[in-house]
Amino acid sequence: MDRVLFRKIHRKIAPILFFPLLLSALTGIIYRLGKSWFGMSPDTANFFMVIHQGEFLGNPIKPIYVLLVGLGLIGAIATGLTLMRRGGSDRAKNRAKKFSDRQLHRLLAPIFFLPLLLSALTGIIYRLGKSWFGMSPDTAHLFMVIHQGEYLGDVLKPIYVLLVGLGAIALLITGIQMLGWFRHRKGKKAV
């Protein structure tokens, strides 16, 4: 498969994933920081988890939601990585020298692809394992430890979640900006 096809796939799935991934990143950050740093109540924390996991769609749909969003993120990562294997296109190289959304996206993608991939995989395995495959609580906990960066300890866990979440949000925003949906159109000025 060539880069043009991967670019088309990447540009097609990114807008579809924008809101679910943004919602997932924001609620994951709020949940973790709220519990770790701000003493969030269990009811409020549960509210953010309901949104984070798509539980508001109903328990039967929750694992499907997590699976689709997670696979979408994995697909975006895979197609995005194929676009990075060489330098940018001639068109990108010929653009102005100022720091652009594309340059920031290309800078952040290799930094965050592994933590985002790990987060997607462990989130999918945790949710499907618990919902569909009767995963034991100990095994489920292991995947949640990886998903949340618990192995880093109580001090670094919220920082890890914050950085990964902000990285995802930055990639989402710079990616959507590259589509040009929010750019001002040049037109005739009213006199």
N, C-alpha and C positions, 0 to 999 in steps of 0.2 A: 504494500500500500504506500502511496506517496504522501508527501507532506501536505499537499493541497487538500486531499481527502480528509486527513486528520484535522487540518485547520477548519474545514467545513463542519466536521462532527463536533469539534470543540466549540465552535461558534453557535451551533444549534442547541447543544445541551446546556451551555452556560446560562442563558436567560431562563430556561426552565427551572434550573436548580437555584437561581439567585435567591428567591424569597425563602424556600425551605432551609437552605444552608445558612442564610443570614439569621433566620429565626433560631436555628439550632445553635449557631455560634453565640448569639447574644444570650439565649437562655442558659446555655452551658456555663458561660462566664458568670452571669448573675447568680446562678445556683451555687457554683463553687465558691466565688468570692463572698457571697452572702452567708453561706454556712461557715466558711473558714475565718473570715475577717470581721463580719458584721453581726454575728449571732442571729441570723435569720431564723424565724420560727419554722417548725416542721411543716405547718400548713402552707406558709408562703413558699418554702422550698419545694413542697410537693406540687404547688401550682406551676412553678417553672419547669419541673420534671415532666408534668403532663404535656406541656407545650413542646419541650425538648424531644420527647419520644413520640410525639404525634398521638398521644393517648386521647386527645380531644376528639379524634376521629372514631373512637370506640376501640375496645380491646381486641376484637378480631382484626381490625385494620392496622393497629399499632405495629406489628412486626412487618407488615407489607410496606408501610410508610418508611420505617427504618431501613428496610432492605432496599427500596427504590432510591431513597436519598443517599444512602451509603454507596450503592452501586453507581449512582450518578456521579458522586464525588470521585470514586475510583476511576470511572471513565474519563472524567475531566482531567484527573491527574495523569492518566496514561496518555491521552491525546496531547495534553500540554507538554509532557516530557518529550514526545516525539518531535514537537516543534522546536525544542531547545537543543537538539543534538548538534546543531551547527549554529553559526552566527545568524543574526536576523536577515530578513530578506533585503534585497537591494533597496526597495521602497523605504523600509524602516531605517536603513543606513543613511539614506539621502535626506531624511527629515532634519529639521532644525536641531541644533546641538543641545537645546534646553532639555532638562529632565522631564520626561513625559510619563504618562500613565503606562505606556507600553514598557518603558525602561524599568519603572518601578515593579511592574508585574513580572518582568523577566528576572529582576533581581531577587524578588521575594519567593518565586516559585521553587527554585532549587533549595532554598532554606527550609520551606515549610512542607514540601511534598511528603517527606517521610513521616513527620508527626501527624499530618492530616491523613495519610494512608493508614497509619497505625490506628488512629482514632476511628476511621471508617470501618476498618476490618474488625476491631475489637467491639465496636458498638453493634455491628451486624451480628457477630457471633454471640455476644451476650444476649441480645434481644431475641434472636431466633432460637438460640439454645434454651432459654427460659420459656419462651412461648410455645414452641413447636416440638422440641426434642427432649424435654424433661431433663435439662442439664442440672447437675447437682449444684447445691448452693456454693460449695467450695470452688468448683470449677468456674461457676458464674462470677464469683468474687474475684478470681484470678484475672478474668478478662476485664472486669471493672477496674482493678488495680492498674492494669496497663492503660486502659482507656483514659483514666483520670490522672495518670502520672503519680499514683500513690507511692510507687517505688522510690520516688525522689524525697519522700518524707513530708511531714506536715508543713514545714516552712516553704518548700519549693513547689509542692503540689498546686496551690492556687496560682503561683507565678507561672508555672508550666501551662495550666489551663488558660490563663489570661493571655500569654504570648501566642499560643496556638490559635485561640479564638480570634485575637486581633489580627494574626497573620491571615486567617481565613477571610475575615471581613475585608482586610486590605486587598487581598486577591480578588474577592468578589467585586468590590467597588472599582478597582482599576480595570478589571475585565469588562464590566458593564460599560465603563467610560470608553473603552476602546471600540465598542460597538457603535459609538457615536449617537446614541439615542438622546443624550442630554446636551449635546453641543448646540451652541447658538448658530443659527443659519445666517449666512451673510445675505442681506437683501437690501432693497432700496430703503433709504431712510426717508421718513416723512419730513417735508419742508414746511 
